Amino acid sequence: MKKITAVFLAVMMVCLMTFSGCSDSKNINAKVEVTKNGETQVENRTIKAKPYGFMNTSRKIDGVEYKVKGWDVFWSIVLIETVVGPILILGLDIMEPVGLLSDSPSNIKIVE
């Protein structure tokens, strides 16, 4: 009975961590190069930068600065024995957007 309770609690912790990641999205005002029908225009837009991890690097936006979220590292260490917890946390949202890179030479590019 103790094993079942321990496994149940571990599964519940992993589920809770999956649905309540510590990293937050951030709205950033930036100059954006928008390409429509082959024409490129520079516009001021608000973009929503989402956190990303090692399994979904396609979410990363060039020109946006990201930092490692400390609480995600903490929970990865705490849940190391579950194996699934750290994989989900590190794989899906370890890097959190902070703002625009100060030394970014180009605008953020969007193709519509």
Residue frames as qw, qx, qy, qz and C-alpha x, y, z in Angstrom:
[[0.000, 0.884, 0.468, 0.000, 0.00, 0.00, 0.00],
 [0.317, -0.772, 0.099, 0.542, 2.88, 2.39, 0.74],
 [0.401, -0.092, 0.594, 0.691, 4.35, 1.80, -2.72],
 [0.181, 0.638, 0.659, 0.353, 1.06, 2.62, -4.42],
 [0.169, -0.926, -0.258, 0.216, 0.74, 5.83, -2.41],
 [0.402, -0.575, 0.317, 0.639, 4.32, 6.86, -3.21],
 [0.341, 0.169, 0.676, 0.631, 3.84, 6.19, -6.94],
 [0.060, 0.800, 0.577, 0.150, 0.54, 8.07, -6.91],
 [0.255, -0.879, -0.068, 0.397, 2.13, 11.09, -5.22],
 [0.411, -0.337, 0.487, 0.693, 5.05, 11.06, -7.66],
 [0.259, 0.433, 0.698, 0.508, 2.68, 10.93, -10.64],
 [0.066, -0.899, -0.431, 0.048, 0.60, 13.77, -9.19],
 [0.338, -0.727, 0.139, 0.581, 3.71, 15.94, -8.67],
 [0.360, -0.056, 0.616, 0.698, 4.81, 15.37, -12.26],
 [0.134, 0.659, 0.665, 0.326, 1.32, 16.22, -13.54],
 [0.188, -0.910, -0.252, 0.270, 1.21, 19.39, -11.44],
 [0.371, -0.549, 0.335, 0.670, 4.65, 20.47, -12.67],
 [0.352, 0.244, 0.689, 0.584, 3.62, 19.81, -16.26],
 [0.031, 0.764, 0.564, 0.313, 0.59, 22.08, -16.05],
 [0.253, -0.963, -0.085, 0.042, 2.15, 24.77, -13.87],
 [0.739, 0.252, -0.075, 0.620, 5.56, 25.57, -15.27],
 [0.408, -0.656, -0.203, 0.602, 7.53, 28.26, -13.53],
 [0.287, -0.099, 0.342, 0.890, 8.51, 30.20, -16.65],
 [0.299, 0.717, 0.442, -0.449, 6.25, 32.95, -17.96],
 [0.495, 0.563, 0.409, 0.520, 5.63, 34.40, -21.42],
 [0.228, -0.567, -0.102, 0.785, 6.54, 38.04, -21.96],
 [0.425, 0.828, 0.346, 0.114, 5.09, 40.71, -24.24],
 [0.501, -0.372, 0.200, 0.756, 7.90, 42.69, -25.88],
 [0.379, 0.884, 0.110, -0.249, 7.62, 45.88, -27.94],
 [0.564, -0.300, 0.526, 0.562, 10.00, 45.57, -30.87],
 [0.396, 0.601, -0.334, -0.609, 10.70, 46.70, -34.40],
 [0.702, 0.086, 0.707, 0.007, 9.63, 43.85, -36.63],
 [0.156, 0.345, -0.614, -0.692, 10.42, 43.24, -40.29],
 [0.654, 0.312, 0.596, -0.346, 7.16, 41.98, -41.79],
 [0.007, -0.227, 0.732, 0.642, 7.28, 40.37, -45.23],
 [0.577, 0.453, 0.557, -0.389, 3.96, 40.30, -47.11],
 [0.718, 0.647, 0.255, -0.012, 3.75, 39.28, -50.76],
 [0.757, 0.289, 0.051, 0.584, 7.49, 39.77, -51.21],
 [0.082, 0.772, -0.068, 0.627, 7.49, 43.29, -49.75],
 [0.599, -0.255, -0.542, 0.531, 9.31, 43.99, -46.49],
 [0.159, -0.789, -0.058, -0.590, 8.16, 46.68, -44.07],
 [0.356, 0.036, -0.663, 0.658, 9.44, 47.63, -40.62],
 [0.460, -0.634, -0.310, -0.539, 6.69, 47.99, -38.04],
 [0.113, -0.328, 0.680, -0.646, 6.53, 48.49, -34.28],
 [0.739, -0.242, -0.486, -0.398, 4.68, 45.52, -32.82],
 [0.522, -0.477, 0.581, -0.404, 4.17, 43.74, -29.55],
 [0.669, 0.194, -0.701, -0.152, 5.35, 40.15, -29.80],
 [0.792, -0.477, 0.223, -0.309, 4.70, 37.42, -27.26],
 [0.375, 0.497, -0.774, 0.115, 7.90, 35.53, -26.47],
 [0.899, -0.329, -0.071, -0.282, 7.23, 32.14, -24.90],
 [0.461, -0.604, 0.650, -0.004, 9.58, 30.05, -22.78],
 [0.825, 0.376, -0.384, -0.176, 11.36, 27.19, -24.52],
 [0.731, -0.483, 0.482, 0.007, 13.39, 24.12, -23.62],
 [0.214, -0.447, 0.777, 0.388, 15.71, 21.65, -25.24],
 [0.396, 0.270, 0.868, 0.134, 12.87, 19.77, -26.96],
 [0.301, 0.805, 0.506, 0.079, 11.09, 22.80, -28.47],
 [0.392, -0.386, 0.129, 0.825, 13.81, 25.21, -29.57],
 [0.197, 0.463, 0.575, 0.645, 11.54, 26.30, -32.43],
 [0.221, -0.871, -0.436, 0.037, 9.84, 28.66, -29.94],
 [0.481, -0.490, 0.025, 0.727, 13.04, 30.67, -29.57],
 [0.364, 0.902, 0.216, 0.080, 12.90, 34.07, -31.27],
 [0.646, 0.137, -0.006, 0.751, 16.14, 35.54, -32.60],
 [0.070, 0.540, 0.010, 0.838, 16.77, 38.96, -31.11],
 [0.631, -0.648, -0.070, -0.420, 15.11, 38.14, -27.77],
 [0.126, 0.486, -0.755, 0.421, 17.22, 37.56, -24.66],
 [0.842, -0.328, -0.352, -0.244, 16.47, 34.45, -22.60],
 [0.071, -0.561, 0.706, -0.427, 17.74, 33.34, -19.19],
 [0.462, -0.092, -0.880, 0.058, 17.65, 30.06, -17.29],
 [0.560, -0.577, -0.074, -0.590, 14.79, 29.96, -14.80],
 [0.011, 0.432, -0.783, 0.448, 16.13, 28.99, -11.36],
 [0.667, -0.086, 0.483, -0.560, 12.94, 27.39, -10.09],
 [0.885, 0.326, -0.201, -0.264, 12.86, 25.03, -13.07],
 [0.458, 0.466, -0.711, 0.258, 16.38, 23.90, -12.22],
 [0.311, -0.307, 0.669, -0.601, 15.36, 23.46, -8.57],
 [0.823, 0.075, 0.266, -0.497, 12.34, 21.33, -9.45],
 [0.770, 0.436, -0.456, -0.091, 14.41, 19.28, -11.90],
 [0.206, 0.415, -0.790, 0.401, 16.80, 18.43, -9.06],
 [0.515, -0.146, 0.563, -0.630, 13.97, 17.67, -6.61],
 [0.861, 0.237, 0.188, -0.408, 12.20, 15.41, -9.12],
 [0.200, 0.597, -0.742, -0.231, 15.37, 13.70, -10.39],
 [0.309, -0.105, 0.936, -0.133, 14.22, 10.29, -9.16],
 [0.633, 0.466, 0.463, -0.409, 11.01, 10.44, -11.19],
 [0.464, -0.025, 0.631, 0.621, 13.01, 10.76, -14.44],
 [0.226, 0.658, 0.617, 0.368, 9.94, 12.13, -16.23],
 [0.185, -0.907, -0.261, 0.273, 9.81, 15.39, -14.22],
 [0.322, -0.623, 0.307, 0.644, 13.24, 16.74, -15.21],
 [0.362, 0.163, 0.700, 0.593, 12.77, 15.66, -18.82],
 [0.095, 0.786, 0.579, 0.196, 9.51, 17.61, -19.07],
 [0.237, -0.902, -0.112, 0.344, 10.79, 20.66, -17.19],
 [0.355, -0.522, 0.444, 0.636, 14.14, 20.93, -18.97],
 [0.363, 0.201, 0.753, 0.510, 12.70, 19.87, -22.30],
 [0.111, 0.726, 0.627, 0.261, 9.76, 22.23, -22.43],
 [0.012, -0.919, -0.145, -0.366, 10.44, 25.48, -20.57],
 [0.716, -0.363, -0.176, 0.569, 13.82, 25.98, -18.93],
 [0.332, 0.030, 0.121, 0.935, 14.59, 29.26, -20.75],
 [0.032, 0.794, 0.544, -0.269, 12.45, 32.32, -19.95],
 [0.375, 0.638, 0.212, 0.639, 12.28, 35.48, -22.11],
 [0.393, -0.489, -0.299, 0.719, 13.70, 38.60, -20.46],
 [0.200, 0.845, 0.081, -0.489, 13.60, 41.27, -23.18],
 [0.694, 0.714, -0.067, 0.069, 15.28, 42.35, -26.38],
 [0.795, -0.109, 0.029, 0.596, 18.99, 41.83, -26.87],
 [0.100, -0.894, -0.015, 0.437, 20.70, 45.17, -26.46],
 [0.172, -0.549, 0.585, 0.572, 23.33, 44.38, -29.09],
 [0.619, 0.388, 0.680, 0.061, 20.92, 42.91, -31.62],
 [0.163, -0.278, 0.395, 0.860, 21.97, 44.31, -35.04],
 [0.187, -0.160, -0.671, -0.699, 18.77, 43.43, -36.88],
 [0.578, -0.125, 0.152, -0.792, 15.05, 43.51, -36.38],
 [0.496, 0.053, 0.844, -0.196, 12.92, 40.49, -35.61],
 [0.253, 0.184, -0.632, -0.709, 11.69, 38.97, -38.86],
 [0.538, 0.269, 0.691, -0.400, 8.14, 37.71, -39.51],
 [0.101, 0.053, -0.721, -0.684, 6.87, 36.25, -42.77],
 [0.488, 0.304, 0.543, -0.612, 3.10, 36.51, -43.27]]
